[in-house]
Amino acid sequence: MFILWISMALIRFIFKLIVLAVIFTLVLPALAPELLAQTRIRDLTSVQGVRDNQLFGYGLVVGLDGTGDQTTQTPFTSQSLISMLQQSGITVPSGSNLQLKNVAAVMVTATLPAFTQPGQTLDVTVSSIGNAKSLRGGMLLMTPLRGADGTVYALSQGSLIVGGAGASAGGSSQVKNHLSVGRVPNGALVERAVSTPFLQSDTLQLELHSTDFKNAATIAQTINIKLGTPVASALNGRIIQLKMPALPDERVRFLSEIQELTIDQAVAAAKVIVNARTGSVVMNQAVTLASCAVAHGNLTVKIDSAPVISQPNPLSEGQTVVGEVADIKISESGGELIEVKNSAQLSDVIKALNALGATPQDLVSILQAMKSAGSLKAELEVI
């Protein structure tokens, strides 16, 4: 009787283990996306008008150790220097041919973040536009930085930091890293702020990084449910319009709360990116394959050229002629017809494509053919 009781208990324990295994195998994978795939609204959207602005300017770098522009080949460097000296009250005789090796003409670029105020500083990048060998040890003279509208938004000046070194002697040279580009940390002083629509209207728009109607509708619905009032509306697959509070501090708090809300991660549009120059192929998680059959072979053309010398007889008064004999061989490797099965996950797609044994360049052609045949369920983009 005791043995029978032990056997029944063991059977019940094994049955429970089987039930748990079934739950972990079937139920949890289905619930995993709902539990784990949460994305903040700030990671999917940006605030319209709240963005960076690009600045640029033309300037001069002085104090170089003989590594500046050769003014005979870059006349604009000497012209800029003469103009600057004249503005300082120094008259340069007309027709002067300045032969300076410690000056370089450069382009100065910087990024002006949103809400940056006058008096704040920016990092600037200084790039040579002449034939200067190195900007190491140079000093950037005061350079106005303008926006796309031509307005000066910052002034830059300072000592350059160049992450490289170089030396030359006896016709030989050794260079480490890039010497014609440097940076000036905090080298630009902001003189003018860029206005933004943050306080100029009763409404503000959130812009999705990529067009997706499902994401737009989900974000608007999530915001309305969280706040309890219909303050958000999806205008299209890219823009969500928000009704903003009147006071600036309330707007900041309102927008910070909205950006921290999370939504279920919407599946991105299936896309395969092909770099035609390097043969790189990148695909996202949403890419799937329908069943198809693929046969791929390689065609190789080999040309061997060998010189042939025709030597005339000693008394024929002929000339020695050098000819060429070409041997052309064409070979084609056999391509077996391989079945590519239906693949619903990215890992299965990778296994199916790897089974073809194709090189990255060949894979580009195969993917294009699969797209035309309707087997590749993704958008194919060539860059």
C-alpha positions in Angstrom: 0.0 0.0 0.0 2.9 2.3 0.9 4.6 1.6 -2.4 1.3 2.4 -4.3 1.0 5.7 -2.5 4.6 6.6 -3.4 4.0 5.7 -7.0 0.9 7.9 -7.2 2.7 10.8 -5.7 5.5 10.4 -8.2 3.1 10.3 -11.1 1.4 13.5 -9.8 4.8 15.2 -9.5 5.8 14.2 -13.0 2.5 15.5 -14.4 3.0 18.9 -12.7 6.5 19.1 -14.3 5.0 18.3 -17.7 2.3 21.0 -17.2 5.0 23.6 -16.2 7.1 22.7 -19.2 4.2 23.2 -21.5 3.5 26.6 -19.9 7.1 27.7 -20.3 7.2 26.5 -23.9 3.9 27.8 -25.2 2.6 30.6 -23.0 5.7 32.6 -22.0 7.1 33.2 -25.5 3.7 34.6 -26.4 3.7 36.9 -23.3 7.4 37.9 -23.6 6.9 40.6 -26.1 4.1 42.1 -24.0 6.3 42.0 -20.9 9.6 43.1 -22.3 9.0 45.2 -25.4 8.3 48.6 -23.9 9.7 51.8 -25.5 9.6 55.3 -24.1 7.9 58.0 -26.2 11.1 60.1 -26.1 13.0 57.3 -28.0 10.4 57.3 -30.8 9.7 61.0 -31.2 11.2 64.4 -31.3 9.6 67.8 -30.5 8.9 69.8 -33.6 11.2 72.9 -33.8 13.4 71.7 -30.9 16.5 70.8 -32.8 20.2 71.5 -33.4 21.4 74.2 -35.8 24.5 74.0 -37.9 27.0 76.9 -37.9 30.0 77.5 -40.1 32.6 80.2 -40.8 35.9 80.9 -42.6 38.9 81.8 -40.6 42.7 81.8 -40.3 45.0 79.7 -38.1 48.3 81.3 -37.2 51.4 80.2 -35.2 52.1 77.0 -37.2 55.6 75.7 -37.2 56.2 76.0 -40.9 53.4 73.6 -41.8 50.9 76.2 -43.1 49.6 76.9 -46.6 51.9 77.5 -49.5 50.6 80.9 -50.5 51.7 80.5 -54.1 49.2 77.6 -54.5 46.5 78.9 -52.2 46.3 82.7 -52.9 43.1 83.1 -50.8 45.2 82.6 -47.7 47.4 85.6 -48.3 44.4 87.6 -49.5 42.6 86.9 -46.3 45.6 87.8 -44.2 46.1 91.1 -46.1 42.4 92.0 -45.6 42.7 91.2 -41.9 45.8 93.4 -41.5 44.1 96.3 -43.3 41.1 96.1 -40.9 43.7 96.4 -38.1 45.1 99.6 -39.6 48.2 98.0 -41.2 48.8 98.9 -44.8 50.4 96.2 -47.0 52.0 97.5 -50.2 50.1 96.5 -53.3 51.6 93.6 -55.2 53.3 92.2 -52.1 53.8 88.5 -52.5 53.6 87.2 -49.0 55.4 83.9 -48.5 54.2 82.7 -45.1 54.3 79.2 -43.9 52.8 79.6 -40.4 49.3 80.6 -41.6 46.5 78.3 -42.8 43.0 79.0 -44.2 40.4 76.9 -42.4 36.6 76.2 -42.2 35.2 76.3 -38.7 32.0 74.3 -37.9 29.9 74.0 -34.8 26.5 72.7 -33.7 24.2 75.1 -31.8 21.8 73.0 -29.6 18.2 74.1 -29.0 17.6 76.6 -26.2 21.3 77.7 -26.1 21.5 81.2 -24.7 24.0 84.0 -25.3 27.2 83.7 -23.2 27.3 79.9 -23.4 30.1 78.1 -25.1 30.3 75.5 -27.9 33.0 73.1 -29.2 34.2 73.9 -32.7 35.9 71.8 -35.4 38.6 73.4 -37.5 39.4 71.9 -40.9 42.1 73.0 -43.4 40.9 74.0 -46.8 44.4 74.7 -48.3 47.5 72.6 -48.5 48.7 73.0 -44.9 50.6 70.0 -43.7 49.5 70.2 -40.1 47.4 72.5 -37.8 49.2 71.2 -34.7 50.1 74.1 -32.3 48.0 76.7 -34.2 45.8 79.4 -32.9 42.4 80.1 -34.5 41.8 83.8 -34.9 38.4 85.3 -34.2 35.9 83.8 -36.6 32.2 84.6 -36.9 30.0 81.5 -37.2 26.9 82.0 -39.3 23.7 80.0 -39.7 21.9 79.1 -42.9 20.2 82.5 -42.8 23.5 84.3 -42.9 23.1 85.7 -39.3 26.1 85.5 -36.9 25.2 83.3 -33.9 28.6 82.7 -32.4 32.2 83.9 -32.4 35.1 81.3 -32.2 38.7 81.7 -31.2 41.3 79.6 -29.3 44.1 77.1 -29.4 43.7 74.0 -31.5 44.0 70.4 -30.2 45.1 68.1 -33.0 45.0 64.3 -32.2 48.0 63.4 -34.3 51.7 63.8 -34.9 54.0 63.8 -37.9 57.7 64.2 -38.8 59.6 64.4 -42.1 63.3 64.4 -43.0 65.3 63.6 -46.1 62.3 63.1 -48.3 60.7 60.6 -45.9 57.8 61.3 -43.6 55.8 59.6 -40.9 52.3 60.7 -40.0 50.0 59.4 -37.2 46.3 60.2 -37.4 44.9 63.2 -39.2 46.8 66.5 -38.9 44.6 68.8 -41.0 41.6 68.8 -38.6 41.5 69.9 -35.0 39.1 71.0 -32.3 38.8 73.9 -29.9 37.0 72.9 -26.8 34.6 75.6 -25.7 36.1 77.6 -28.5 32.9 79.5 -29.6 30.9 82.0 -27.6 27.2 82.2 -28.4 26.0 85.7 -29.3 22.5 85.1 -30.4 19.8 82.5 -29.5 17.6 80.7 -32.0 13.9 81.1 -31.4 11.8 77.9 -31.1 8.0 77.3 -31.3 8.0 75.9 -27.8 6.2 78.9 -26.3 4.7 80.5 -29.4 1.5 78.4 -29.8 -1.2 76.7 -27.8 -0.3 73.4 -29.5 3.0 71.5 -30.0 3.7 68.6 -32.3 5.6 65.4 -31.6 7.3 63.9 -34.7 7.9 60.2 -35.1 11.4 59.4 -36.3 9.8 57.2 -39.0 6.3 57.1 -40.4 4.1 54.5 -38.7 0.3 54.9 -38.3 0.1 52.3 -35.6 2.8 54.0 -33.5 1.1 57.4 -33.9 -2.3 56.1 -32.9 -0.8 54.2 -29.9 1.1 57.2 -28.6 -1.9 59.5 -28.8 -4.1 56.9 -27.1 -1.5 56.3 -24.3 -1.2 60.0 -23.6 -4.9 60.5 -23.4 -5.4 57.5 -21.1 -2.6 58.6 -18.8 -3.7 62.2 -18.5 -7.4 61.4 -18.5 -8.2 64.2 -21.0 -8.0 64.2 -24.9 -4.9 66.4 -25.2 -3.2 64.3 -27.9 -4.4 63.6 -31.5 -2.6 61.8 -34.3 -2.7 64.0 -37.4 -1.1 61.4 -39.6 1.4 58.6 -39.5 4.2 61.0 -38.4 2.8 63.8 -36.3 0.9 63.8 -32.9 -0.5 67.2 -31.9 -0.6 68.1 -28.2 -2.6 70.8 -26.4 -0.1 72.6 -24.2 -0.6 74.4 -20.9 -0.2 78.2 -20.9 2.7 78.6 -18.4 6.2 77.7 -19.4 7.0 75.7 -16.3 3.8 73.7 -16.7 4.7 73.0 -20.4 8.1 71.7 -19.3 6.6 69.4 -16.7 3.8 68.3 -19.1 6.2 67.4 -21.8 8.7 65.6 -19.5 5.8 63.4 -18.2 4.7 62.6 -21.7 8.2 61.6 -22.9 8.6 59.2 -20.1 5.5 57.2 -21.0 6.0 53.8 -22.5 4.2 52.0 -25.2 4.3 48.5 -26.5 7.2 48.2 -29.0 5.6 48.4 -32.4 7.3 46.2 -35.0 9.2 48.3 -37.4 8.7 48.1 -41.1 10.5 45.1 -42.6 13.6 46.5 -44.4 16.8 45.2 -45.9 19.6 47.8 -46.4 22.1 47.0 -49.0 25.3 49.0 -49.5 26.2 48.6 -53.1 29.7 49.9 -52.7 30.9 47.6 -49.9 28.4 44.7 -50.3 27.2 45.1 -46.7 23.7 43.7 -46.0 21.7 44.7 -42.9 18.2 43.6 -42.1 15.9 44.2 -39.1 13.8 41.8 -37.0 10.7 42.1 -39.1 12.1 40.5 -42.2 10.6 37.2 -43.2 10.9 34.8 -46.1 8.3 32.8 -48.0 9.3 29.4 -49.4 11.3 29.5 -52.7 14.0 27.7 -54.5 17.3 29.4 -55.4 20.1 28.3 -57.7 23.2 30.4 -57.8 26.4 29.9 -59.7 29.6 31.8 -60.3 31.0 32.7 -63.7 34.7 33.2 -63.9 36.7 34.7 -66.8 40.5 34.3 -66.6 42.8 36.0 -69.1 46.5 35.1 -69.2 48.8 37.2 -71.4 52.3 36.1 -72.4 54.9 38.0 -74.5 56.2 36.4 -77.7 59.4 37.6 -79.3 59.8 37.3 -83.1 63.6 37.2 -84.0 64.4 37.6 -87.7 67.3 35.7 -89.5 70.7 37.3 -89.1 70.9 38.3 -92.9 67.3 39.2 -93.4 67.7 42.8 -92.3 64.5 42.4 -90.3 63.5 43.9 -86.9 62.8 42.1 -83.7 59.1 42.3 -82.9 57.5 41.7 -79.5 54.1 40.2 -79.7 51.5 39.1 -77.2 49.5 35.9 -76.9 46.4 35.9 -74.8 44.8 32.7 -73.3 41.2 33.2 -72.3 39.4 30.7 -70.1 35.8 30.8 -69.0 34.6 28.6 -66.2 31.2 28.4 -64.5 30.7 26.7 -61.2 27.6 24.6 -60.9 24.7 26.0 -58.9 22.4 23.5 -57.2 18.8 24.3 -56.7 18.4 24.9 -53.0 15.1 25.1 -51.2 14.7 28.1 -48.9 11.9 27.3 -46.5 9.4 29.7 -45.0 11.1 31.7 -42.3 9.2 33.8 -39.8 12.1 34.9 -37.5 15.3 36.7 -38.2 17.4 33.8 -37.0 15.7 31.5 -39.4 16.2 34.0 -42.3 19.9 34.1 -41.5 20.2 30.3 -41.5 18.3 30.1 -44.8 20.5 32.7 -46.5 23.7 31.2 -45.0 22.7 27.8 -46.5 23.1 29.3 -50.0 26.8 29.8 -49.4 26.9 33.1 -51.3 29.3 35.9 -50.8 28.0 39.3 -49.7 28.2 40.6 -53.2 26.3 37.6 -54.5 23.8 37.9 -51.7 22.8 41.3 -53.0 21.7 39.8 -56.3 19.9 36.9 -54.6 17.9 39.3 -52.3 16.9 41.4 -55.3 15.7 38.3 -57.1 13.8 37.1 -54.0 12.1 40.5 -53.8 11.1 40.3 -57.4 9.7 36.8 -56.9 7.7 37.8 -53.9 9.6 35.6 -51.4 11.4 38.4 -49.5 8.8 40.0 -47.3 10.6 43.3 -46.8 11.5 46.6 -48.4 14.8 46.5 -50.2 16.8 49.7 -50.0 20.1 50.2 -51.8 22.4 53.0 -50.5 
